[in-house]
Amino acid sequence: MTIKIDKKITEYYVVNESANPDTAGESADTNKVDNVVQMHEKLERPPVLNGSTYKIKTPLSEHALYVTITDIVLNPGTEHELRRPFEMFINSKNMDHFQWIVALTRIISAVFRKGGDVTFLVEELRSVFDPQGGYFKKGGKYMPSLVAEIGDALENHLCLIGILKKAEPEEHQKKYIKDKAAEYARKTAVTETSQSDYPEAAKLCNKCLTKAMIMLDGCLTCLSCGESKCS
């Protein structure tokens, strides 16, 4: 029905579009998209956040470090639900590194809250080398510095909440590694190791930084990632 307006318009208001069955669906879909919350630095911190704590014990100190990363859940209960890291804390009885640890956690927390891709932090931290030398953590993996191991803990957490996917050998590589480890054990009569998951005579793998390279049939083979080099 057409209505003719023959008076001057002095005010107006928008009628609720949901009252029109022809546009109700479009309005609902638009509002659904507009209501999606994205990560940004002005996002208010909820009273309670869930997180995970990772223990770092190095030969550099008698006291362990405890890295806690808390997460915020965006758009809970919807198809756009997303878990993102929100802040990082590091606690230890060792006060030698207190200043730079506080600075590091505040900067990382600020990057978390800024939003966007935070996975680059893993490589940035893991590429830090200690001029006094690194160390081997339990399992035989080489850590070039304490900061690098904090990056390792961050990687584990990002994998846990689904932002990163842990790089692992494919099934045929796993079988190859298992067969090589068994063959090496038979030839050298090695049945167990003391401090590492790999033979004591193993060398450092330049690819995965794990002391797991063994010489077998003229080839250096890594029992951790499957890297192989023949002499």
C-alpha positions, 0 to 999 in steps of 0.5 A: 500500500502506497502512502502519500506524504503531503506534510513537511518531515520533522522527525523520523525513526527506523522501524524494527526490520525483524517485523518484516518477514522478508528481511528478518533473515538478512537482519539476523545474519548481519547482526550475527557477523557484526557481533563476532568479537576479535582479539584487540588490545582494548579487550577487557580482562575477564575476572577468571582465565584458564591456562597452563603452567610449564616447568623449565628445569635447566642445568644453569640453575638449581631452581626451576622456572614455571611459565604460566600462559592464560587464555581468553575464550572469544565468542563462547558457545558460538561457531566463532568460538576461539581460544587465544593466549592473553597473558604470560607469567614466569615465576622462580625462586631464582632472582638472577634473571628477575628484571628481564623475565618481567620485561619479557612477560610484559612484552609478550602479554602485550603482543597477545592482547594486540591480536593477530598472528602471535606464532612468530614469537616462537621462532623469535624466542627460539633463535636467541643464543646464550654467548656462554653456551646452551644446554641439553634438556631431558630427552636430548634436545639442545637448547641454545638459551633459557629464552629459547626454552621459554619459546619451546614452552610457548610453542607447546601451548599454542599447539595445545590450544590449536593455533599451531600444529606440532611438526611430526614425522609422517607414519612411514618416517616413524616406521623408518626411525623405529626400524633404524633404532632397533637395528642400531640397538641390535648392532651395538647391544644398546638396551637403554640410556641414562639421561637421554631418550637416545644412545649416548654416542648420538650426535647433534642433529642440525635440523631438530637440535636433538642429540639423536644422530647415529651412524648406521650403514654409512649414514648419519640418521636422526632418531628424532626427526628422521633426517639422514645424511650419507657419507 
